Amino acid sequence: MHRIEGYVIVSADGMIADALGVMPASIRNDADQAFFQAGLDAAAVVVHGRHSHEGGPRAARRKRLVVSRQIAATAPDPAHPNSLLWNPTGTTLEEAVKQLGAGDGVIAIIGGTEVFSMFLPLYDSFHLSRAANAKIPGGRPVFNEVGPTATPEDVLMRHGLKAGPRRDLDAAAAVSLVTWER
Ligand SMILES: NC(=O)c1ccc[n+]([C@@H]2O[C@H](COP(=O)([O-])OP(=O)(O)OC[C@H]3O[C@@H](n4cnc5c(N)ncnc54)[C@H](OP(=O)(O)O)[C@@H]3O)[C@@H](O)[C@H]2O)c1
């Protein structure tokens, strides 16, 4: 049995990276990183696109699926231990997780935009952190549907999730967290 949980930190305007696909320092925060890394330590599998590896000293221990169109279904990932490259059009998530040899538990979805969007119908929880002092005009949104008339919260609501309480992760830096649940 698996739960599907998303993790992200966005700017005030709902962005995860700048126009070049680089995550700026203005949305990096130590308290958020601690929350994120602890969540990934507890997960059975981490799933991300080819440019969204979380890094950090414990990353190599985590079982992961790296989403890519460069393979037909699944293939060993020469770049990372404990990983499989996975093309969702070629194999189901369940089959890819089975091939990875992962047990029950949380499947943590960590981006980028296309991967976050693909899982919108499936999230059991979505951990939405926000760096309220940062803006990234012209940046890459957390979901494809985010834009001038739709915030990340609008999109989560549209896909059937409900907001939990807001929690300050780092009040001085105006970084807060809301976990959305289905
Ligand atoms: N603020 C945050 O919390 C947060 C979270 C995540 C990422 N980021 C940042 O966002 C930036 C990267 O975002 P990104 O959207 O460019 O990268 P990404 O999703 O990590 O990588 C894009 C690549 O993933 C593969 N991919 C994505 N969707 C796919 C699909 N549906 N099917 C098959 N393959 C798929 C493709 O790889 P192939 O080219 O191999 O086909 C694509 O080129 C980085 O700067 C990262 O640090 C920030």
The ligand as a MOL file (V3000), in Angstrom:
LIG
                    3D

  0  0  0     0  0            999 V3000
M  V30 BEGIN CTAB
M  V30 COUNTS 48 52 0 0 0
M  V30 BEGIN ATOM
M  V30 1 N 10.9610 24.9260 -5.3440 0
M  V30 2 C 10.8590 23.6210 -5.3030 0
M  V30 3 O 10.3900 23.0380 -4.3160 0
M  V30 4 C 11.3070 22.8180 -6.4850 0
M  V30 5 C 10.8450 21.5130 -6.6460 0
M  V30 6 C 11.2640 20.8030 -7.7670 0
M  V30 7 C 12.1140 21.3780 -8.6880 0
M  V30 8 N 12.5310 22.6430 -8.4810 0 CHG=1
M  V30 9 C 13.4240 23.2890 -9.4530 0
M  V30 10 O 12.7930 23.3240 -10.7100 0
M  V30 11 C 13.8000 23.1900 -11.7190 0
M  V30 12 C 13.5770 21.9840 -12.6150 0
M  V30 13 O 12.2940 21.9170 -13.0600 0
M  V30 14 P 11.9270 21.2430 -14.4550 0
M  V30 15 O 10.4270 21.3060 -14.5160 0
M  V30 16 O 12.7550 21.7990 -15.5270 0 CHG=-1
M  V30 17 O 12.5170 19.8020 -14.2790 0
M  V30 18 P 12.2190 18.2910 -14.0210 0
M  V30 19 O 10.7780 17.8980 -14.0700 0
M  V30 20 O 12.9870 17.8850 -12.8470 0
M  V30 21 O 12.9650 17.7010 -15.2790 0
M  V30 22 C 12.4450 17.7940 -16.5600 0
M  V30 23 C 12.7910 16.4910 -17.2360 0
M  V30 24 O 12.1270 15.4260 -16.5600 0
M  V30 25 C 11.5920 14.5190 -17.5210 0
M  V30 26 N 10.1410 14.5820 -17.4820 0
M  V30 27 C 9.3580 15.5580 -16.9360 0
M  V30 28 N 8.0640 15.2410 -17.0920 0
M  V30 29 C 8.0210 14.0580 -17.7520 0
M  V30 30 C 6.9610 13.2100 -18.1940 0
M  V30 31 N 5.6630 13.5240 -18.0160 0
M  V30 32 N 7.2780 12.0680 -18.8200 0
M  V30 33 C 8.5690 11.7130 -19.0110 0
M  V30 34 N 9.6230 12.4830 -18.6190 0
M  V30 35 C 9.3350 13.6300 -18.0050 0
M  V30 36 C 12.1590 14.9320 -18.8410 0
M  V30 37 O 13.4170 14.2880 -18.8940 0
M  V30 38 P 14.1030 13.7920 -20.2530 0
M  V30 39 O 14.6910 15.0360 -20.8420 0
M  V30 40 O 15.1280 12.8040 -19.7690 0
M  V30 41 O 13.0560 13.1700 -21.1040 0
M  V30 42 C 12.3480 16.4230 -18.6750 0
M  V30 43 O 13.3380 16.9450 -19.5290 0
M  V30 44 C 15.1290 22.9890 -10.9950 0
M  V30 45 O 15.7400 24.2390 -10.8110 0
M  V30 46 C 14.7010 22.4920 -9.6540 0
M  V30 47 O 15.6340 22.7860 -8.6560 0
M  V30 48 C 12.1470 23.3820 -7.4170 0
M  V30 END ATOM
M  V30 BEGIN BOND
M  V30 1 1 1 2
M  V30 2 2 2 3
M  V30 3 1 2 4
M  V30 4 1 4 5
M  V30 5 2 4 48
M  V30 6 2 5 6
M  V30 7 1 6 7
M  V30 8 2 7 8
M  V30 9 1 8 9
M  V30 10 1 8 48
M  V30 11 1 9 10
M  V30 12 1 9 46
M  V30 13 1 10 11
M  V30 14 1 11 12
M  V30 15 1 11 44
M  V30 16 1 12 13
M  V30 17 1 13 14
M  V30 18 2 14 15
M  V30 19 1 14 16
M  V30 20 1 14 17
M  V30 21 1 17 18
M  V30 22 2 18 19
M  V30 23 1 18 20
M  V30 24 1 18 21
M  V30 25 1 21 22
M  V30 26 1 22 23
M  V30 27 1 23 24
M  V30 28 1 23 42
M  V30 29 1 24 25
M  V30 30 1 25 26
M  V30 31 1 25 36
M  V30 32 1 26 27
M  V30 33 1 26 35
M  V30 34 2 27 28
M  V30 35 1 28 29
M  V30 36 1 29 30
M  V30 37 2 29 35
M  V30 38 1 30 31
M  V30 39 2 30 32
M  V30 40 1 32 33
M  V30 41 2 33 34
M  V30 42 1 34 35
M  V30 43 1 36 37
M  V30 44 1 36 42
M  V30 45 1 37 38
M  V30 46 2 38 39
M  V30 47 1 38 40
M  V30 48 1 38 41
M  V30 49 1 42 43
M  V30 50 1 44 45
M  V30 51 1 44 46
M  V30 52 1 46 47
M  V30 END BOND
M  V30 END CTAB
M  END
